[in-house]
């Protein structure tokens, strides 16, 4: 019999993580399609960064002791580190006004979201 999970059956931390991740997935393409450097692009970009950091940090509290794990952390948690490093690198590129590097980082991050 197939198992179906509703939001009500999920733990609060999973719901928070899911909402942050879905919001980031929605905002990412919007930011990429706005005129680069515009007020809207920057605002949505910073919102996306905030959502990505929130989704990555919330994933730290989602643990599974049934799957092969290390203290409850499974291989999917590698994405937590990858996301935090990628977002940090993007913020560093923004601070240095290195638009070429920022563009490359964001393209890699966006491909990771889709793949």
VORO-756803 format. One record per residue: x, y, z of N, C-alpha, C, O, CB in turn; residue in one letter; residue number from 1. Coordinates in nm, 4 decimals, padded with zeros to 6 digits. Glycine has a CB too. Example, Ala and Ser with C-alpha at 12.3 -4.5 7.8 and 13.67 -1.06 7.14 Angstrom:
BEGIN
NODE/npx/npy/npz/capx/capy/capz/cpx/cpy/cpz/opx/opy/opz/cbpx/cbpy/cbpz/res/n
NODE/01.3190/-00.5690/00.7800/01.2300/-00.4500/00.7800/01.3200/-00.3300/00.7800/01.4236/-00.3319/00.8465/01.1308/-00.4473/00.9046/A/1
NODE/01.2850/-00.2250/00.7080/01.3670/-00.1060/00.7140/01.2900/00.0030/00.7870/01.3409/00.1138/00.8039/01.4084/-00.0598/00.5725/S/2
END
This chain:
BEGIN
NODE/npx/npy/npz/capx/capy/capz/cpx/cpy/cpz/opx/opy/opz/cbpx/cbpy/cbpz/res/n
NODE/00.0851/-00.1179/00.0000/00.0000/00.0000/00.0000/00.0893/00.1236/00.0000/00.1798/00.1333/00.0829/-00.0966/00.0001/00.1226/X/1
NODE/00.0661/00.2189/-00.0913/00.1521/00.3374/-00.0988/00.1378/00.4235/00.0263/00.0310/00.4331/00.0867/00.1186/00.4203/-00.2237/X/2
NODE/00.2487/00.4851/00.0622/00.2512/00.5724/00.1789/00.2388/00.7166/00.1320/00.3161/00.7613/00.0473/00.3812/00.5518/00.2621/X/3
NODE/00.1435/00.7885/00.1856/00.1304/00.9294/00.1501/00.1461/01.0122/00.2774/00.0833/00.9847/00.3796/-00.0072/00.9582/00.0804/X/4
NODE/00.2308/01.1136/00.2687/00.2566/01.2000/00.3840/00.1937/01.3362/00.3597/00.2152/01.3983/00.2555/00.4091/01.2142/00.4105/X/5
NODE/00.1171/01.3810/00.4550/00.0644/01.5165/00.4468/00.1547/01.6060/00.5297/00.2342/01.5572/00.6101/-00.0841/01.5239/00.4962/X/6
NODE/00.1431/01.7360/00.5105/00.2235/01.8289/00.5896/00.1991/01.8100/00.7385/00.2907/01.8275/00.8188/00.1931/01.9730/00.5496/X/7
NODE/00.0778/01.7747/00.7761/00.0440/01.7577/00.9175/00.1171/01.6395/00.9799/00.1403/01.6379/01.1008/-00.1059/01.7396/00.9335/X/8
NODE/00.1534/01.5403/00.8985/00.2204/01.4227/00.9527/00.3719/01.4408/00.9632/00.4405/01.3565/01.0210/00.1894/01.3023/00.8669/X/9
NODE/00.4242/01.5499/00.9079/00.5684/01.5741/00.9096/00.6081/01.6498/01.0357/00.5270/01.7222/01.0934/00.6118/01.6525/00.7845/X/10
NODE/00.7321/01.6329/01.0778/00.7798/01.7069/01.1949/00.7910/01.8551/01.1583/00.8096/01.8883/01.0413/00.9177/01.6509/01.2449/X/11
NODE/00.7800/01.9438/01.2564/00.7878/02.0882/01.2280/00.9168/02.1284/01.1571/00.9140/02.2150/01.0696/00.7755/02.1666/01.3570/X/12
NODE/01.0285/02.0682/01.1924/01.1543/02.1060/01.1278/01.1553/02.0668/00.9804/01.2132/02.1378/00.8983/01.2724/02.0410/01.1998/X/13
NODE/01.0929/01.9561/00.9463/01.0837/01.9148/00.8059/00.9932/02.0106/00.7290/01.0227/02.0445/00.6144/01.0305/01.7696/00.7945/X/14
NODE/00.8841/02.0542/00.7902/00.7932/02.1493/00.7253/00.8652/02.2817/00.7002/00.8547/02.3387/00.5916/00.6665/02.1721/00.8121/X/15
NODE/00.9381/02.3305/00.8005/01.0134/02.4556/00.7840/01.1148/02.4409/00.6711/01.1250/02.5279/00.5847/01.0849/02.4948/00.9159/X/16
NODE/01.1889/02.3320/00.6721/01.2884/02.3066/00.5680/01.2230/02.3026/00.4297/01.2727/02.3631/00.3348/01.3622/02.1744/00.5957/X/17
NODE/01.1134/02.2323/00.4199/01.0424/02.2198/00.2929/00.9939/02.3553/00.2420/01.0097/02.3866/00.1240/00.9241/02.1246/00.3080/X/18
NODE/00.9353/02.4356/00.3300/00.8866/02.5674/00.2889/00.9999/02.6594/00.2444/00.9872/02.7305/00.1448/00.8096/02.6324/00.4027/X/19
NODE/01.1106/02.6578/00.3183/01.2255/02.7405/00.2801/01.2819/02.6968/00.1448/01.3114/02.7803/00.0594/01.3351/02.7332/00.3880/X/20
NODE/01.2967/02.5662/00.1261/01.3531/02.5145/00.0013/01.2628/02.5429/-00.1181/01.3113/02.5820/-00.2243/01.3772/02.3648/00.0129/X/21
NODE/01.1328/02.5239/-00.1020/01.0394/02.5501/-00.2127/01.0379/02.6994/-00.2468/01.0348/02.7364/-00.3642/00.8960/02.5018/-00.1761/X/22
NODE/01.0400/02.7840/-00.1452/01.0431/02.9288/-00.1708/01.1705/02.9667/-00.2460/01.1659/03.0495/-00.3370/01.0338/03.0081/-00.0378/X/23
NODE/01.2848/02.9070/-00.2091/01.4103/02.9343/-00.2795/01.4023/02.8863/-00.4245/01.4520/02.9532/-00.5151/01.5287/02.8665/-00.2072/X/24
NODE/01.3402/02.7711/-00.4461/01.3246/02.7201/-00.5829/01.2377/02.8117/-00.6679/01.2594/02.8244/-00.7884/01.2646/02.5801/-00.5806/X/25
NODE/01.1403/02.8749/-00.6060/01.0532/02.9673/-00.6790/01.1255/03.0985/-00.7076/01.1179/03.1504/-00.8190/00.9242/02.9941/-00.5995/X/26
NODE/01.1956/03.1527/-00.6078/01.2595/03.2838/-00.6239/01.3845/03.2808/-00.7112/01.4150/03.3793/-00.7783/01.2951/03.3391/-00.4893/X/27
NODE/01.4575/03.1688/-00.7112/01.5819/03.1610/-00.7884/01.5650/03.1994/-00.9344/01.6342/03.2898/-00.9813/01.6378/03.0225/-00.7804/X/28
NODE/01.4764/03.1347/-01.0076/01.4588/03.1706/-01.1492/01.4072/03.3139/-01.1686/01.4397/03.3783/-01.2683/01.3625/03.0728/-01.2152/X/29
NODE/01.3284/03.3630/-01.0755/01.2801/03.5007/-01.0867/01.3979/03.5969/-01.0793/01.4097/03.6878/-01.1614/01.1768/03.5325/-00.9755/X/30
NODE/01.4849/03.5767/-00.9807/01.6029/03.6630/-00.9664/01.6905/03.6563/-01.0910/01.7426/03.7581/-01.1365/01.6848/03.6226/-00.8421/X/31
NODE/01.7064/03.5363/-01.1458/01.7922/03.5202/-01.2632/01.7338/03.5875/-01.3874/01.8082/03.6260/-01.4776/01.8147/03.3728/-01.2910/X/32
NODE/01.6025/03.6018/-01.3923/01.5390/03.6612/-01.5100/01.5183/03.8118/-01.4999/01.4792/03.8755/-01.5978/01.4075/03.5956/-01.5338/X/33
NODE/01.5438/03.8692/-01.3832/01.5345/04.0142/-01.3704/01.6618/04.0792/-01.4230/01.7669/04.0156/-01.4311/01.5097/04.0547/-01.2236/X/34
NODE/01.6508/04.2063/-01.4586/01.7681/04.2791/-01.5068/01.8748/04.2790/-01.3983/01.8506/04.3219/-01.2855/01.7310/04.4245/-01.5476/X/35
NODE/01.9930/04.2304/-01.4339/02.1015/04.2179/-01.3371/02.1381/04.3558/-01.2807/02.1538/04.4532/-01.3543/02.2254/04.1512/-01.4025/X/36
NODE/02.1507/04.3604/-01.1494/02.1878/04.4846/-01.0821/02.0696/04.5725/-01.0454/02.0863/04.6713/-00.9739/02.2806/04.5619/-01.1682/X/37
NODE/01.9503/04.5385/-01.0930/01.8335/04.6204/-01.0607/01.7961/04.6014/-00.9136/01.8390/04.5060/-00.8486/01.7136/04.5841/-01.1527/X/38
NODE/01.7175/04.6921/-00.8643/01.6736/04.6847/-00.7242/01.5977/04.5540/-00.6970/01.6182/04.4904/-00.5936/01.5841/04.8061/-00.6894/X/39
NODE/01.5105/04.5145/-00.7898/01.4349/04.3905/-00.7746/01.5252/04.2678/-00.7752/01.5065/04.1758/-00.6956/01.3318/04.3785/-00.8849/X/40
NODE/01.6237/04.2669/-00.8658/01.7180/04.1557/-00.8734/01.7939/04.1403/-00.7418/01.8101/04.0298/-00.6901/01.8165/04.1766/-00.9894/X/41
NODE/01.8394/04.2529/-00.6895/01.9142/04.2477/-00.5629/01.8247/04.2042/-00.4479/01.8650/04.1215/-00.3662/01.9764/04.3844/-00.5315/X/42
NODE/01.7032/04.2592/-00.4406/01.6115/04.2255/-00.3305/01.5752/04.0770/-00.3328/01.5802/04.0093/-00.2301/01.4834/04.3113/-00.3388/X/43
NODE/01.5389/04.0277/-00.4500/01.5018/03.8865/-00.4598/01.6249/03.7982/-00.4408/01.6154/03.6892/-00.3844/01.4349/03.8569/-00.5960/X/44
NODE/01.7397/03.8453/-00.4878/01.8635/03.7708/-00.4675/01.8970/03.7548/-00.3196/01.9346/03.6460/-00.2761/01.9780/03.8397/-00.5390/X/45
NODE/01.8839/03.8620/-00.2424/01.9113/03.8527/-00.0992/01.8064/03.7670/-00.0290/01.8384/03.6957/00.0662/01.9157/03.9925/-00.0365/X/46
NODE/01.6830/03.7732/-00.0745/01.5794/03.6851/-00.0176/01.6140/03.5399/-00.0478/01.5994/03.4532/00.0384/01.4381/03.7203/-00.0745/X/47
NODE/01.6600/03.5130/-00.1705/01.6995/03.3775/-00.2082/01.8146/03.3281/-00.1207/01.8133/03.2142/-00.0739/01.7395/03.3726/-00.3564/X/48
NODE/01.9143/03.4145/-00.0990/02.0275/03.3785/-00.0132/01.9781/03.3434/00.1270/02.0200/03.2430/00.1846/02.1305/03.4943/-00.0067/X/49
NODE/01.8898/03.4255/00.1813/01.8356/03.4009/00.3148/01.7614/03.2680/00.3198/01.7776/03.1912/00.4147/01.7422/03.5149/00.3565/X/50
NODE/01.6807/03.2407/00.2186/01.6058/03.1146/00.2133/01.6998/02.9944/00.2009/01.6780/02.8914/00.2649/01.5071/03.1164/00.0955/X/51
NODE/01.8038/03.0076/00.1188/01.8987/02.8970/00.1021/01.9741/02.8689/00.2319/01.9937/02.7530/00.2685/01.9983/02.9285/-00.0106/X/52
NODE/02.0160/02.9740/00.3011/02.0849/02.9543/00.4289/01.9897/02.8901/00.5291/02.0279/02.7987/00.6021/02.1392/03.0891/00.4840/X/53
NODE/01.8652/02.9382/00.5323/01.7656/02.8797/00.6224/01.7393/02.7333/00.5917/01.7298/02.6510/00.6827/01.6360/02.9572/00.6142/X/54
NODE/01.7274/02.7009/00.4635/01.7030/02.5608/00.4249/01.8230/02.4733/00.4616/01.8064/02.3616/00.5108/01.6739/02.5503/00.2727/X/55
NODE/01.9428/02.5242/00.4376/02.0626/02.4455/00.4706/02.0751/02.4252/00.6216/02.1025/02.3144/00.6675/02.1893/02.5148/00.4162/X/56
NODE/02.0551/02.5320/00.6985/02.0679/02.5194/00.8439/01.9575/02.4329/00.9036/01.9817/02.3582/00.9984/02.0659/02.6570/00.9087/X/57
NODE/01.8364/02.4426/00.8486/01.7283/02.3588/00.9013/01.7542/02.2114/00.8737/01.7090/02.1254/00.9493/01.5940/02.4003/00.8407/X/58
NODE/01.8266/02.1811/00.7662/01.8551/02.0408/00.7336/01.9454/01.9750/00.8376/01.9461/01.8526/00.8509/01.9200/02.0312/00.5959/X/59
NODE/02.0208/02.0553/00.9107/02.1078/02.0006/01.0156/02.0248/01.9306/01.1232/02.0721/01.8372/01.1879/02.1936/02.1126/01.0790/X/60
NODE/01.9015/01.9760/01.1418/01.8151/01.9198/01.2462/01.7292/01.8042/01.1966/01.6510/01.7472/01.2727/01.7260/02.0277/01.3022/X/61
NODE/01.7436/01.7698/01.0694/01.6712/01.6559/01.0125/01.7690/01.5396/01.0070/01.8627/01.5385/00.9271/01.6121/01.6889/00.8691/X/62
NODE/01.7455/01.4422/01.0932/01.8379/01.3296/01.1019/01.7615/01.1995/01.0856/01.6423/01.1918/01.1153/01.9144/01.3310/01.2357/X/63
NODE/01.8309/01.0985/01.0384/01.7687/00.9682/01.0149/01.8652/00.8598/01.0602/01.9745/00.8456/01.0054/01.7304/00.9496/00.8644/X/64
NODE/01.8244/00.7840/01.1600/01.9094/00.6787/01.2135/01.8820/00.5435/01.1469/01.9491/00.4449/01.1775/01.8895/00.6676/01.3637/X/65
NODE/01.7832/00.5382/01.0557/01.7513/00.4115/00.9890/01.8416/00.3867/00.8702/01.8803/00.2727/00.8445/01.6063/00.4101/00.9441/X/66
NODE/01.8755/00.4910/00.7978/01.9610/00.4774/00.6801/02.1069/00.4708/00.7235/02.1381/00.5025/00.8383/01.9386/00.5948/00.5816/X/67
NODE/02.1962/00.4307/00.6347/02.3391/00.4384/00.6690/02.3716/00.5831/00.7070/02.3450/00.6757/00.6303/02.4299/00.3898/00.5490/X/68
NODE/02.4292/00.6014/00.8257/02.4472/00.7370/00.8751/02.5687/00.7480/00.9649/02.6296/00.6486/01.0044/02.3241/00.7825/00.9495/X/69
NODE/02.6014/00.8710/00.9953/02.7048/00.9039/01.0926/02.6406/01.0004/01.1908/02.6214/01.1179/01.1595/02.8341/00.9660/01.0245/X/70
NODE/02.6075/00.9515/01.3086/02.5376/01.0303/01.4115/02.4045/01.0853/01.3613/02.3628/01.1939/01.4013/02.6259/01.1455/01.4585/X/71
NODE/02.3389/01.0112/01.2748/02.2091/01.0526/01.2222/02.2173/01.1320/01.0935/02.1146/01.1613/01.0323/02.1375/01.1330/01.3240/X/72
NODE/02.3378/01.1673/01.0516/02.3554/01.2431/00.9275/02.3839/01.1469/00.8138/02.4755/01.0649/00.8216/02.4697/01.3471/00.9410/X/73
NODE/02.3049/01.1576/00.7086/02.3167/01.0688/00.5939/02.3927/01.1399/00.4820/02.4201/01.2594/00.4928/02.1769/01.0229/00.5450/X/74
NODE/02.4266/01.0689/00.3758/02.5011/01.1334/00.2665/02.4339/01.2585/00.2085/02.5040/01.3462/00.1581/02.5217/01.0344/00.1561/X/75
NODE/02.3027/01.2696/00.2140/02.2342/01.3885/00.1621/02.2762/01.5146/00.2368/02.2646/01.6251/00.1838/02.0827/01.3708/00.1715/X/76
NODE/02.3247/01.4986/00.3591/02.3675/01.6151/00.4370/02.4944/01.6794/00.3824/02.5307/01.7892/00.4246/02.3894/01.5753/00.5809/X/77
NODE/02.5616/01.6136/00.2902/02.6755/01.6769/00.2225/02.6271/01.8029/00.1515/02.7012/01.9005/00.1398/02.7429/01.5786/00.1211/X/78
NODE/02.5020/01.8007/00.1037/02.4465/01.9182/00.0360/02.4348/02.0390/00.1300/02.4374/02.1532/00.0840/02.3091/01.8847/-00.0222/X/79
NODE/02.4223/02.0153/00.2586/02.4184/02.1246/00.3547/02.5489/02.2032/00.3476/02.5483/02.3260/00.3390/02.3942/02.0713/00.4980/X/80
NODE/02.6590/02.1320/00.3512/02.7902/02.1971/00.3457/02.8115/02.2628/00.2094/02.8577/02.3766/00.2013/02.9028/02.0949/00.3741/X/81
NODE/02.7777/02.1912/00.1033/02.7939/02.2446/-00.0322/02.7131/02.3735/-00.0486/02.7620/02.4703/-00.1068/02.7501/02.1399/-00.1377/X/82
NODE/02.5905/02.3750/00.0023/02.5055/02.4934/-00.0084/02.5632/02.6103/00.0695/02.5705/02.7216/00.0175/02.3650/02.4626/00.0411/X/83
NODE/02.6039/02.5869/00.1927/02.6589/02.6951/00.2742/02.7884/02.7505/00.2143/02.8106/02.8716/00.2168/02.6843/02.6460/00.4166/X/84
NODE/02.8727/02.6641/00.1614/02.9960/02.7103/00.0969/02.9632/02.7895/-00.0294/03.0220/02.8949/-00.0537/03.0880/02.5905/00.0629/X/85
NODE/02.8695/02.7391/-00.1101/02.8314/02.8081/-00.2332/02.7690/02.9439/-00.2086/02.8015/03.0407/-00.2774/02.7362/02.7237/-00.3114/X/86
NODE/02.6800/02.9519/-00.1115/02.6162/03.0803/-00.0795/02.7204/03.1758/-00.0209/02.7203/03.2950/-00.0517/02.4976/03.0603/00.0206/X/87
NODE/02.8084/03.1234/00.0627/02.9156/03.2075/00.1167/03.0058/03.2616/00.0071/03.0441/03.3785/00.0099/02.9985/03.1291/00.2170/X/88
NODE/03.0396/03.1772/-00.0890/03.1223/03.2206/-00.2022/03.0503/03.3269/-00.2851/03.1125/03.4222/-00.3321/03.1589/03.1003/-00.2911/X/89
NODE/02.9193/03.3102/-00.3027/02.8418/03.4100/-00.3777/02.8405/03.5440/-00.3038/02.8571/03.6489/-00.3661/02.6969/03.3603/-00.4004/X/90
NODE/02.8212/03.5415/-00.1732/02.8225/03.6653/-00.0949/02.9602/03.7317/-00.0993/02.9705/03.8542/-00.1052/02.7821/03.6369/00.0509/X/91
NODE/03.0648/03.6511/-00.0963/03.2002/03.7041/-00.1050/03.2216/03.7711/-00.2407/03.2813/03.8785/-00.2483/03.3042/03.5921/-00.0829/X/92
NODE/03.1731/03.7083/-00.3474/03.1853/03.7667/-00.4817/03.1075/03.8973/-00.4910/03.1536/03.9929/-00.5534/03.1353/03.6676/-00.5886/X/93
NODE/02.9894/03.9018/-00.4292/02.9100/04.0258/-00.4296/02.9866/04.1362/-00.3571/02.9954/04.2489/-00.4058/02.7708/04.0033/-00.3624/X/94
NODE/03.0418/04.1030/-00.2409/03.1146/04.2022/-00.1621/03.2352/04.2568/-00.2387/03.2710/04.3736/-00.2235/03.1603/04.1412/-00.0293/X/95
NODE/03.2974/04.1724/-00.3207/03.4137/04.2152/-00.3998/03.3735/04.2725/-00.5353/03.4587/04.3128/-00.6145/03.5089/04.0983/-00.4203/X/96
NODE/03.2430/04.2757/-00.5610/03.1879/04.3224/-00.6891/03.2459/04.2431/-00.8073/03.2694/04.2974/-00.9152/03.2165/04.4729/-00.7076/X/97
NODE/03.2679/04.1151/-00.7838/03.3199/04.0251/-00.8860/03.2010/03.9566/-00.9536/03.1637/03.8447/-00.9185/03.4191/03.9197/-00.8245/X/98
NODE/03.1432/04.0255/-01.0500/03.0196/03.9807/-01.1141/03.0418/03.8531/-01.1954/02.9533/03.7678/-01.2006/02.9638/04.0911/-01.2042/X/99
NODE/03.1574/03.8388/-01.2584/03.1853/03.7180/-01.3368/03.1847/03.5959/-01.2448/03.1232/03.4942/-01.2766/03.3220/03.7301/-01.4107/X/100
NODE/03.2530/03.6063/-01.1311/03.2557/03.4939/-01.0361/03.1160/03.4670/-00.9809/03.0748/03.3515/-00.9699/03.3540/03.5229/-00.9202/X/101
NODE/03.0430/03.5730/-00.9462/02.9069/03.5567/-00.8954/02.8207/03.4831/-00.9974/02.7484/03.3900/-00.9620/02.8447/03.6936/-00.8615/X/102
NODE/02.8279/03.5237/-01.1221/02.7489/03.4598/-01.2279/02.7818/03.3106/-01.2375/02.6915/03.2280/-01.2503/02.7747/03.5288/-01.3638/X/103
NODE/02.9087/03.2765/-01.2314/02.9487/03.1352/-01.2391/02.8989/03.0562/-01.1183/02.8523/02.9432/-01.1329/03.1012/03.1236/-01.2495/X/104
NODE/02.9086/03.1147/-01.0001/02.8625/03.0470/-00.8783/02.7127/03.0242/-00.8837/02.6648/02.9151/-00.8525/02.8990/03.1288/-00.7532/X/105
NODE/02.6386/03.1267/-00.9232/02.4926/03.1161/-00.9268/02.4485/03.0149/-01.0322/02.3528/02.9406/-01.0103/02.4290/03.2537/-00.9552/X/106
NODE/02.5158/03.0114/-01.1440/02.4826/02.9117/-01.2467/02.5034/02.7711/-01.1930/02.4194/02.6836/-01.2143/02.5679/02.9331/-01.3733/X/107
NODE/02.6136/02.7484/-01.1238/02.6395/02.6168/-01.0641/02.5332/02.5823/-00.9604/02.4837/02.4695/-00.9580/02.7793/02.6135/-00.9994/X/108
NODE/02.4973/02.6780/-00.8746/02.3967/02.6547/-00.7708/02.2621/02.6227/-00.8347/02.1916/02.5319/-00.7908/02.3842/02.7775/-00.6777/X/109
NODE/02.2276/02.6969/-00.9371/02.0977/02.6759/-01.0001/02.0931/02.5394/-01.0693/01.9896/02.4728/-01.0665/02.0680/02.7884/-01.1014/X/110
NODE/02.2023/02.4973/-01.1305/02.2064/02.3647/-01.1915/02.1912/02.2582/-01.0834/02.1257/02.1563/-01.1055/02.3383/02.3441/-01.2704/X/111
NODE/02.2506/02.2807/-00.9677/02.2404/02.1858/-00.8578/02.0983/02.1725/-00.8068/02.0572/02.0640/-00.7657/02.3311/02.2269/-00.7452/X/112
NODE/02.0232/02.2805/-00.8086/01.8849/02.2757/-00.7640/01.8006/02.1905/-00.8593/01.7120/02.1167/-00.8163/01.8271/02.4177/-00.7533/X/113
NODE/01.8292/02.2018/-00.9873/01.7474/02.1319/-01.0871/01.7893/01.9873/-01.1041/01.7063/01.9018/-01.1352/01.7557/02.2028/-01.2206/X/114
NODE/01.9194/01.9585/-01.0835/01.9701/01.8247/-01.1126/01.9673/01.7438/-00.9920/02.0062/01.6271/-00.9951/02.1080/01.8277/-01.1682/X/115
END
